[in-house]
């Protein structure tokens, strides 16, 4: 099971480059990968699956505990649901527009002849939204992503 690892500086005197060097030496991460996971405060968060890498990060966290803080948290189903609820609360407009579109597609799919085609369209709509939101989610937290996301952006940015 992947473990979410967050590495942050203990004080402002610790250079951000120290976190990069830890990730580069432990996970063989390059500068571009680091920039993608770096947060505004200079910390870095990522998921680690390799047990050996997790042990290395724990060891580094203990050895350099005065400089950096290494936090490990396993994802649980409760956290996933609470994160989803937090994301919906951050953008009610998106949640209601998504629900409205899905409800309309459901009603139209009950019409005998065109129902099949609308069902296919509904599946494409669900997959497109999920893939686009997931790709944006990799760059930030669920609340940040959903707060600034609009339904029209999903299709016009994803396909345009």
SVG drawing of the C-alpha trace seen along z (x, -y; Angstrom):
<svg xmlns="http://www.w3.org/2000/svg" viewBox="-38 -31 60 34">
<polyline fill="none" stroke="black" stroke-width="0.4" points="0.0,0.0 1.4,-3.4 2.4,-5.7 2.1,-9.5 5.4,-11.1 5.7,-14.8 9.1,-16.3 9.3,-19.8 12.0,-22.1 12.1,-22.6 13.2,-26.3 13.6,-28.9 17.4,-28.6 17.3,-25.1 17.6,-25.5 15.0,-24.0 17.8,-22.3 18.3,-20.0 14.9,-18.4 15.7,-18.0 19.0,-16.4 17.2,-13.9 14.7,-13.0 17.4,-12.8 19.6,-10.5 16.8,-8.4 14.4,-8.1 16.6,-9.0 14.3,-12.0 15.4,-14.6 14.8,-18.3 11.7,-18.3 10.0,-15.6 10.8,-17.5 9.4,-20.8 6.1,-19.0 5.6,-17.8 7.1,-20.9 4.6,-22.9 4.4,-26.6 6.1,-26.5 9.0,-24.5 7.9,-21.1 7.4,-18.1 4.6,-15.5 4.5,-12.3 3.4,-8.7 6.0,-6.0 5.4,-2.3 8.9,-0.8 9.4,0.4 13.1,0.0 12.7,-3.7 10.3,-4.2 12.9,-2.8 15.6,-5.0 13.3,-8.1 12.6,-7.1 16.3,-6.8 17.1,-10.2 14.2,-11.8 15.7,-10.5 19.3,-11.4 18.4,-15.0 15.5,-15.6 16.9,-19.0 16.8,-20.1 13.7,-18.4 10.5,-16.7 9.5,-13.5 5.8,-12.6 4.4,-9.3 0.6,-8.7 -1.1,-5.8 -4.2,-6.5 -7.3,-5.1 -10.8,-4.8 -12.0,-7.3 -9.5,-9.9 -10.5,-9.3 -14.2,-10.0 -13.4,-13.0 -11.1,-14.4 -13.9,-14.0 -16.4,-15.7 -14.0,-18.6 -13.5,-18.9 -17.3,-19.1 -17.7,-21.7 -15.0,-23.8 -17.0,-24.1 -20.7,-23.5 -21.3,-24.9 -19.2,-22.1 -21.0,-19.4 -24.5,-20.7 -23.6,-21.1 -22.1,-17.6 -25.2,-16.2 -27.5,-18.1 -25.7,-16.9 -25.7,-13.3 -29.4,-13.5 -30.3,-14.9 -28.2,-12.2 -29.9,-9.5 -33.4,-10.8 -32.5,-10.9 -31.0,-7.4 -34.5,-6.1 -35.7,-7.0 -35.7,-3.7 -33.9,-4.5 -31.4,-7.1 -30.9,-5.7 -28.0,-3.5 -26.1,-6.4 -26.7,-8.6 -25.4,-5.8 -22.2,-5.7 -22.0,-9.5 -22.6,-9.3 -19.7,-6.9 -17.4,-9.1 -18.5,-12.1 -17.7,-10.2 -14.3,-9.0 -13.3,-12.4 -14.2,-14.2 -12.4,-11.6 -9.3,-11.6 -9.1,-15.4 -9.7,-15.9 -7.2,-13.2 -4.5,-14.8 -5.1,-18.1 -5.2,-16.4 -1.7,-15.1 -0.6,-18.8 -2.3,-19.7 -4.8,-18.8 -8.4,-17.8 -9.8,-21.0 -7.5,-23.2 -8.3,-21.4 -12.1,-21.4 -12.2,-25.0 -10.8,-26.3 -12.3,-23.7 -15.3,-24.3 -17.3,-21.7 -16.7,-23.5 -13.0,-23.6 -12.9,-19.8 -14.0,-19.5 -12.5,-22.7 -9.0,-22.3 -9.0,-18.5 -10.0,-18.3 -9.2,-21.7"/>
</svg>
